[in-house]
Amino acid sequence: MTDPIPKIRLRGVRKQFGDKVVLDGIDLDVMPRTSLVVIGGSGSGKSVLLKCILGLIEPDSGSIEIDGRDLMTMPRAEREAARAQIGMLFQNGALFDSLPVWENVAFGLLARHKASRAEAPERAAAFLAQVGLAESVGELSPAELSGGMQKRVALARAIAAQPDILFFDEPTTGLDPIMGAIIDGLVVDCVKRLGSTAIAITHDMASAKRIGDRAAMIHKGQIIWNGHAADLMNSGNPMVDQFTHGQREGPIGMELRR
């Protein structure tokens, strides 16, 4: 019996900006219908990793496979089609201030001609309902929403295209602990409902354990630990333990900026 093909597979992914190596040979597998949480300090390469998979940044070398096919070598049209199956929840929501909520949610559907403007408000209302928001919220502007509501709208937009893959960039940043737990619960529910594969990056250890099936830590551009998310607080790796417990003393030192 052959092993299942990872939904996402990275091998030897490197990215350098000037003299700074941000990703230094990343190897990572994310299996279908699982959620991976990526942790690491500021500047460790977490966001660059997501942007490389999304195609917002071109890696210098290595391979990025989705369903066993290398994005770096496939024809451009096929690569764009593969990446169109990725939904993204950005750290600050990244809602369009000039558009009402319903149009924010339906933006991808309208852009890809998967919905007409006539039917888009109703389609948007259905996704708002999935994240616990009333249809009337669709007529508001993003500026009229609280931080937690903006996160819900951004999540509704991320799932609107029914993506195979979902990315979450710091989904609980700026939220109080109760709202953070609510957003995490919605994230888990949406991933399970869609049967999607998910990658989340976070500094919030409570969130990481709620969202993730698996977890990995990046340090200096490399994956230094990969395991079950339930083991994050007791990994046996000194660097991971220092990070997850917020300890000042340990093998991870404060780097001086030059």
C-alpha positions in Angstrom: 0.0 0.0 0.0 1.5 3.3 -1.0 1.6 6.3 1.3 -1.0 9.1 0.6 0.2 12.1 -1.4 0.5 15.2 0.8 -1.9 18.0 -0.1 1.1 20.4 0.2 4.7 19.3 0.0 7.7 21.6 0.2 11.2 20.4 -0.5 14.4 22.5 -0.1 12.5 25.8 -0.4 14.9 28.7 -0.1 14.3 32.5 -0.1 16.9 35.2 0.4 16.5 39.0 0.4 19.8 40.6 -0.1 22.2 39.1 2.4 19.4 37.8 4.7 18.4 34.2 4.2 14.7 34.0 5.3 13.9 30.4 4.2 16.9 28.0 4.4 15.8 24.7 2.8 12.3 24.2 4.1 11.0 20.6 4.0 7.3 20.2 5.0 4.4 17.9 4.3 0.7 18.8 5.0 -1.6 15.8 4.6 -5.1 16.2 3.1 -7.9 17.4 5.5 -5.5 18.2 8.3 -4.6 21.5 9.9 -1.0 22.5 10.4 0.0 25.3 12.7 3.3 27.0 12.1 4.9 28.9 15.0 8.2 30.9 15.3 9.5 34.2 16.4 9.1 37.5 14.5 11.1 37.4 11.3 11.5 33.7 11.3 10.0 33.2 7.9 6.4 32.2 8.6 4.7 34.8 6.5 7.2 34.4 3.7 6.5 30.7 3.6 2.8 31.3 3.1 3.5 33.9 0.4 5.7 31.5 -1.5 3.0 28.9 -1.6 0.5 31.6 -2.6 2.7 32.8 -5.4 3.1 36.3 -3.9 6.8 35.7 -3.5 8.9 33.5 -5.9 11.3 31.2 -4.0 14.9 31.1 -5.1 15.0 27.3 -5.2 13.2 24.2 -4.1 9.8 22.7 -5.0 6.3 23.5 -3.9 3.8 20.7 -4.7 0.0 20.7 -4.4 -1.5 17.2 -4.9 1.8 15.9 -6.1 2.3 18.5 -8.8 5.1 21.1 -8.6 3.8 24.6 -8.9 7.2 25.9 -10.0 7.3 23.8 -13.2 3.7 23.6 -14.3 2.3 25.9 -17.0 1.3 29.4 -15.7 -2.4 28.9 -16.3 -2.4 25.6 -14.4 -0.4 27.2 -11.6 -2.9 30.0 -11.3 -5.8 27.6 -11.3 -4.1 25.6 -8.5 -3.5 28.7 -6.4 -7.1 29.8 -7.0 -8.1 26.9 -4.8 -6.5 28.6 -1.8 -8.6 30.8 0.6 -6.7 33.3 2.8 -7.6 34.9 6.1 -5.2 37.8 6.4 -3.9 39.0 9.8 -5.7 42.3 9.8 -8.7 41.1 7.8 -7.6 43.2 4.7 -11.2 44.1 4.0 -11.9 46.7 1.3 -13.1 49.8 3.1 -14.9 51.2 0.0 -17.1 48.1 -0.4 -20.0 46.9 1.7 -19.6 43.7 3.7 -21.6 41.6 1.2 -19.3 42.7 -1.7 -16.2 42.0 0.4 -17.4 38.4 1.0 -18.4 37.9 -2.6 -15.4 39.6 -4.1 -13.7 36.4 -5.3 -16.9 35.0 -6.6 -17.6 38.1 -8.6 -14.0 38.4 -9.8 -14.0 34.8 -11.1 -17.5 35.1 -12.5 -18.8 32.4 -10.2 -21.7 34.7 -9.2 -23.6 37.5 -10.8 -24.1 40.8 -8.9 -27.8 40.1 -8.7 -27.2 36.8 -6.8 -24.0 37.8 -4.9 -25.7 39.4 -1.9 -27.7 36.3 -1.2 -24.6 34.1 -1.6 -22.7 36.4 0.7 -25.5 36.2 3.3 -25.2 32.4 3.4 -21.5 32.6 4.2 -22.0 35.3 6.8 -24.5 32.9 8.4 -21.8 30.2 8.6 -19.7 32.5 10.7 -22.5 33.6 12.9 -23.4 37.0 11.3 -26.9 38.2 10.3 -27.8 39.0 6.7 -28.2 42.7 7.7 -24.4 42.9 8.4 -23.9 42.6 4.7 -25.2 46.1 4.2 -22.7 47.7 6.6 -19.2 49.0 5.8 -16.1 47.4 7.4 -15.6 50.6 9.4 -18.8 49.9 11.2 -17.7 46.5 12.5 -15.8 45.5 15.6 -12.5 43.7 15.4 -14.1 40.4 16.0 -16.8 41.0 13.4 -14.2 42.0 10.8 -12.4 38.7 11.4 -15.7 36.9 10.9 -16.3 38.7 7.6 -12.7 38.0 6.5 -13.3 34.3 7.3 -16.6 34.3 5.4 -14.7 35.7 2.4 -11.9 33.1 2.7 -14.4 30.2 2.6 -16.8 31.7 -0.1 -15.0 30.0 -3.0 -15.2 26.6 -1.2 -11.4 26.3 -1.3 -9.5 23.0 -1.0 -6.8 24.8 1.0 -7.2 27.6 3.7 -4.4 29.8 5.1 -4.8 31.7 8.3 -2.3 34.5 9.2 -2.5 35.2 12.9 -6.3 34.7 13.1 -6.7 35.8 16.7 -4.3 38.9 16.7 -5.9 41.9 18.4 -8.8 39.9 19.9 -9.7 39.3 23.5 -9.4 35.7 24.8 -13.1 35.0 24.5 -13.4 36.3 20.9 -10.2 34.6 20.0 -11.7 31.3 21.1 -14.8 32.0 19.2 -12.8 32.7 16.0 -10.8 29.6 16.5 -14.0 27.5 16.8 -15.3 29.0 13.6 -12.1 28.3 11.8 -12.2 24.7 12.9 -15.8 24.3 11.9 -15.3 25.9 8.5 -12.3 23.7 7.8 -14.2 20.5 8.7 -17.3 21.6 6.8 -15.3 22.2 3.6 -13.0 19.2 4.1 -10.1 21.6 3.5 -6.4 21.4 4.3 -5.3 24.3 6.4 -2.1 26.1 7.4 -2.2 28.7 10.2 0.6 30.8 11.5 0.2 32.2 15.0 2.0 33.3 18.2 -1.0 32.3 20.3 -0.3 28.9 21.9 -3.9 28.4 23.0 -5.1 29.1 19.5 -2.4 26.8 18.0 -3.7 23.9 20.1 -7.3 24.6 19.2 -6.7 24.9 15.5 -4.0 22.5 14.7 -3.8 18.7 14.2 -0.1 19.1 13.6 2.4 21.8 14.4 5.8 22.9 13.2 8.3 25.5 14.4 10.5 27.7 12.1 13.8 29.1 13.5 16.3 30.9 11.4 14.6 29.8 8.2 14.5 26.1 9.1 11.9 23.7 10.5 13.4 22.6 13.8 10.4 20.6 15.1 7.3 19.0 13.6 4.8 17.0 15.7 1.3 16.8 17.1 -0.1 20.2 18.1 -1.2 18.6 21.4 2.5 18.2 22.2 3.4 21.9 21.7 3.8 22.6 25.4 5.8 19.5 26.1 7.8 18.9 22.9 11.1 17.9 24.4 12.8 20.4 22.1 14.5 23.1 24.1 13.9 25.8 21.5 10.2 24.9 21.1 9.7 24.7 24.9 11.4 28.1 25.4 9.1 29.7 22.8 5.8 28.0 23.8 6.4 28.8 27.5 7.6 32.4 26.8 10.9 31.9 28.7 13.5 34.6 28.7 16.4 32.2 29.2 17.1 29.4 26.7 18.8 28.5 23.5 17.0 31.2 21.5 18.8 34.5 22.1 17.8 38.0 21.2 19.4 38.9 17.9 20.8 42.4 17.5 19.6 44.4 14.5 22.3 45.8 12.3 
